[in-house]
Amino acid sequence: MSDILCMYFSRTGNTRTAMQELAGELDAELVELTDGVDRSGAGGFFRSGMDAMRRTTALLQHFETEKPLDAYRLVILGTPVWAGRCSSVIRGFLKEHGQALGNVSYVLLRGGNRKNEEVYQQMDAYLARPHCTAVSLRAGSVGYRFWQEEFLRQTRAFLDEEPARG
């Protein structure tokens, strides 16, 4: 049973791919979050952007983890960036569970060149303490693998210093 949990929402599959890669490298449990809202196609793109700008959330669909959320050494949250904000699905998760999380890291997937690092602070607003490590990735970019490896390096260094739970 892993003491690292990777949770994510992915509209197009880019965040899913990145989180699968990271979970594999860290031997982490992987859980996909969804709110059950149809976000496919151009209409889904528009709706997602509007939800992000308005900071609206829908109820999350049921998800299961091997342990209670507060029992993990690290929870890594993966989200696409919509209109300069995290996805409404991850925002909904943070609103409901953010205060119960211990150590949290972020993986942002973005479509443009801007890193959107201000999203980290937006997400931190829902936590009891700030995030541990974070990365902003652009699928298909030249720097994708470099920044992914740098995130893994920083995350492993953090875990080397953080005592195991349980």
N, C-alpha and C positions, 0 to 999 in steps of 0.2 A: 504494500500500500504506500503510495507516494505521499510526501509531505509538501509537495508543490502542486498547486491547482492552477491550470490555465483555463480561463473562462473567456468566451468571446461572443460577439455577434458579427455576422458577415452577410451583407446584402448581395454582393457580386461574387464572392468566393475568395477574394484577395486576402481578407483578414483570416478566413478559415485556413488557407494555405500557410500563411505566416505562423499562425498559432499551432498548427500541426507540426511544422518544422521545429519550432521552439520546444514544444512539449516533448517531441522525440529526443531532442538534444539534452533536455533536462530530466528525462524519465518522469514526466509530470502527468497527472490526471488531466484529461481534456473534456470540457463540458461546453456545449453550444447553448447560448441563450436566445430566446425569441419571444416576441410578444404576439405572435400569430397574425400580425397585420401583413397583408399582401404588399410587399415593397418591390415587386418585380417590374421590369420595363421602365419606360419613361414616366408613367404615372407614379410608380413606386419611388423613382428618383426624386420627383417633385415633392411627393408627400414626405419623404424622409428629410429633405432639406427644410421644408416648412415645419415639421415636428422639431427639428434641431433649433431653428431660429426662435420658435415659440417656447422651447424647452418643455414641450409636452411629452408625456409618457403614457403608454397603455399598460395594463396589467401584464406581467410576465407570465408566460406559460410555465407550468411546473417543470422543475429541473431537479436532478439528484446528484449528490456528491457522495463519495465514499465516507467522508467524515463531516462533522459540523464545520462551517466556514471558519470559525475561530480556532480550529485545531490545526490548520495548515501553517507551516513556517512562512510560506509566501503564496499569495494569490496574484497571478498575472492576468490583467484584464486587457483584452484586445478589442479594439473598436475602429471602425472607419471614421474619418473626419467628415462631418456634414456641415456645411455652412460655417466653418470655423469652430465647430463644437463636436463633442463626442456624440455618438448615436443615441437616439432616444431610448433604445433598448438598454444600453449600458447605463445611461442616466437613471432609468427606472430601477435597475439593479442596485446602483449606488444609493439611491434614495431609500430603498427598502433595507439594504443589508450593509451599507457602507460603515456604519458605526460599529458593527460586529467584526469587521475585518481587522486583522493585525497588520502584518507587513504586506504592502501592495506595490506592484509594479505595473507600468502601462506600456502597451504596444499600440501605437497609432498607425493606421494605414491611410495614406492620403493620395489624392489624384494629382495634385499640383506640386510645384517646386517648393512652395512655402512649407516650413516644418510644422507650423501650428503648435508650437510648444506651449502657448498660453492655455491649451486644452488641459495640460497637466494640472494647472492650478484650478481650473474649473472643476475637474474631477476630485481634486483634493478637498474641495469645499464639503464633500459628503463623507469624508473620512475623519476618524478620531485623530490621526496624525498624517503628515505628508508622505507621499510615495517614496519608495526606496530607489528604484531604477526606472528608466523610461527610454523609449526609442520611438522615433517617427520615421516610418518607412514608406517608400514609394515603390509599389510593385513594378517590376520591369526596369527600374532605374539602374544606372551603372553602380551606384553606391549601396544598393540594397543588401548584398551579402556582407559588405564591409560593416555597415551599421548593425546588421543582425548579429554578426560575430562580436562586435563591440558590446552590444547589449548582453549577450551570453557571458562575455568576460566579466562585465560589471556585476551581473546577477550572481555568477559563481563566486566572485570575491565577496559579495554581500553574504551569501549563504555560508561561506567558510567562516565568517565572523559571527553568524547568527546560530545560537545553540539549537539543536534538534528538540522538537516537542515530543511529549508523551513518553 
